[in-house]
Amino acid sequence: MKQNDKGTIEAILFSAGTPVEVKDLQLILEKSKPEIEEIINQMNMEYKDNSRGIEIIKVDDTYQMASRKEYYDSIYKIIDKR
């Protein structure tokens, strides 16, 4: 794994704001589907271990960056004001 693979995935998912297909991540990173899944699993473990407010969720054959459920109450207080 290249050092910047995690950063690339994070930047893509954050910027997209919508689900990103695994095949697109494979194309950009030149990695297999199992390699992409392993990188994302590592990222999620790091997010959880560091009490981060985000996670990467899998929906069918796509991934999306999302807020962790335990922070929804705080997020809702800000979003509801809009």
C-alpha positions as CSV (number, residue, x, y, z in Angstrom):
1,M,0.0,0.0,0.0
2,K,1.3,3.4,-0.9
3,Q,1.4,5.9,1.9
4,N,-1.1,8.3,0.3
5,D,-3.7,5.6,-0.6
6,K,-5.7,6.4,2.5
7,G,-5.4,10.1,1.9
8,T,-6.6,9.7,-1.7
9,I,-9.6,7.6,-0.7
10,E,-10.5,10.1,2.1
11,A,-10.2,13.1,-0.2
12,I,-12.3,11.4,-2.9
13,L,-15.1,10.3,-0.5
14,F,-15.1,13.7,1.3
15,S,-15.2,15.7,-1.9
16,A,-17.8,13.5,-3.7
17,G,-20.4,13.8,-0.9
18,T,-22.3,10.9,-2.4
19,P,-21.5,7.2,-2.7
20,V,-18.4,6.3,-4.8
21,E,-18.3,3.0,-6.6
22,V,-15.5,0.6,-5.7
23,K,-14.6,0.2,-9.3
24,D,-13.8,3.9,-9.5
25,L,-11.5,3.7,-6.5
26,Q,-9.9,0.6,-8.0
27,L,-9.3,2.5,-11.3
28,I,-7.8,5.6,-9.6
29,L,-5.6,3.7,-7.1
30,E,-4.8,0.8,-9.4
31,K,-5.8,-1.7,-6.6
32,S,-7.9,-4.8,-6.5
33,K,-11.3,-4.8,-4.8
34,P,-10.0,-6.7,-1.7
35,E,-7.1,-4.2,-1.4
36,I,-9.5,-1.3,-1.5
37,E,-11.7,-2.9,1.1
38,E,-8.7,-3.6,3.4
39,I,-7.5,0.0,3.2
40,I,-11.0,1.3,4.0
41,N,-11.3,-1.2,6.9
42,Q,-7.9,0.1,8.3
43,M,-9.2,3.7,7.9
44,N,-12.4,2.9,9.8
45,M,-10.4,1.3,12.6
46,E,-8.2,4.3,12.8
47,Y,-11.2,6.6,12.9
48,K,-12.8,4.6,15.7
49,D,-9.6,4.2,17.7
50,N,-9.0,8.0,17.6
51,S,-12.6,8.9,18.5
52,R,-13.1,10.6,15.2
53,G,-16.6,11.9,14.2
54,I,-16.6,10.2,10.8
55,E,-16.7,6.8,9.3
56,I,-16.8,5.2,5.9
57,I,-20.0,3.2,5.2
58,K,-20.5,0.6,2.5
59,V,-23.8,0.6,0.5
60,D,-24.0,-2.2,-2.0
61,D,-20.8,-1.8,-4.1
62,T,-20.1,1.8,-3.1
63,Y,-18.5,3.6,-0.2
64,Q,-19.5,7.0,1.4
65,M,-18.0,9.1,4.1
66,A,-20.6,9.7,6.9
67,S,-20.9,11.1,10.4
68,R,-20.8,8.6,13.2
69,K,-24.2,7.9,14.7
70,E,-23.2,8.9,18.2
71,Y,-22.7,12.5,17.0
72,Y,-26.1,12.9,15.3
73,D,-27.7,14.8,18.2
74,S,-24.9,17.4,18.0
75,I,-25.0,17.6,14.2
76,Y,-28.8,17.9,14.2
77,K,-28.7,21.0,16.4
78,I,-26.6,22.8,13.8
79,I,-28.3,21.5,10.7
80,D,-31.8,22.2,12.1
81,K,-31.0,25.9,12.4
82,R,-30.6,26.3,8.6
